[in-house]
Amino acid sequence: MPGTVRSQITVRVAGGPSLGAAVSKTVAGYDKLSVTVPAFDAETSTAGTVSVALQPAPSEHVEMLVITANRYDDSDLSYQLGGEELQLDGPQLFVGSGMMSLFGSDPETIQLSNSMDTPVTVSVLVARNIS
């Protein structure tokens, strides 16, 4: 599935400045998936969790990682990647082959956790090159 992956972002402050950026990456392949993360289970007091395979290649080959959800909360939706737990409180975009180094060495799965009272759909896109 070789191709070009493009991303564009614009941030505007009401009555103030704006900042935009665009990037285009030629990649050898990509995967996109959507999963439903179950709601918090009140009977067992446990968050709903789902583990998803992230990549079949070393992290230095990952050129873009995008994580979005159909619903966000300040602290009730999170993910673990490479041992780091991060809040998924808005769309997240990581670009460039060096960005995966933020998550340690070659993370292969992403563990999603939902403490909200309703299920959440999370989408992940990972684009990679093969050297």
N, C-alpha and C positions, 0 to 999 in steps of 0.2 A: 504494500500500500504506500509506495513513495508518493510524495507530493509536497505542497507548500502549505504551511500553517501560518496564518496571519492573526495578529491581535492588535487591537487599538483601544486605548483608554483615554478618556477626557475627564478631568476633574475641574468643576467650576464652583467657585465660592460665590454665593448670592451677593451681588453688588460689589464683587471683588475680582481678583485675578482668576485665570484658568491655566491649566497645564495639560498638555496632551503628549502622547507618545504612541508610536506604532512600531511594530516589529514584524518581520517576515522571515521565516525559517524554512529552508528546504530540508526535509527529513526523509529517512528511509521508510518509516512506518509510524503508525499511531494506533492507539486503542482508546475507545470511548465507552464508558459503561455508566449505567445508572442503577443504583440499588436503593431499596427501601430499608431504612434503619428503624427497627421497632421502637415504639414508645417506651417510656419508663414503666416498669412493672411495679405497681404500688404494693402488691402482695408480698413480693420478695425484696422490695426496696433496691432494685438493681436497674441500671440504665440499659436500654436496648443497645445491642452491639452487633456489628457486622465487620468481618475481616475480608478484605478484597486484595487479590493479587494485583500488584502495581506494574511490574515490568519484568521482562525476560532478559534484560541486558544490564551490564554494569551502569552505575549511576552517572558516570561521566558521559554516557551516550544520550542521556535525557536532555532534550533541548527545551521542552516546555511541559509544565504541569499546571493544570487548571482544575480547581475544586470549587463546585458550586452546590447550593441546596435550594429547595423550593421554599424554605422557611428558615429564618435565622433568629437566634436569641443570644443575648449578650454572654451567657455562660453555659447554656444547657446543651450545646452541640459542639463536639470536639473530635479530634482525630489524633492518633499516634502514628508517627512516621519516623523510623530510625531511632526509637527510644524517646523522642521528644513529643510531648503532648501540647497541642495547639488548639485554641478556640476557633471554631468555624463560625465566626460572627458576621461574615460577609463573604462575597466571592473572593477567591484567592488565586493569583496568577504568579507563577514562578517561571522566569525566562532565562535561558542561557545554560550551557553545560556545567558551569560552576555552581549554580544555585542548589543542586542536590547535595553538595558538600555541607550545606547547613543541617542536613538530617543524618549525618554520619555516613558510614560506608554501605553502599549498595542496599538501601532498604527495598525489600521485595514485596511487602504488604503494607496496606494502610488499614488501621483499626479505627472504625467510626463508632462514636458513642453518643447516644441521645438520651438526655434526661428530661425532655419535654413530655407532655402528656399526650402527644399525638405523634404518629410515625412521620418521618421526614425522608424525602427522596434526595439523595446526594448523587451528583454526577461528577465523574472524573475523566479528564482527557490527558493522556500522556503521549508526547511525540518524541521520537528518538532517532538517532543516527547510529549506524553500525560501521565501525572502523575496520 
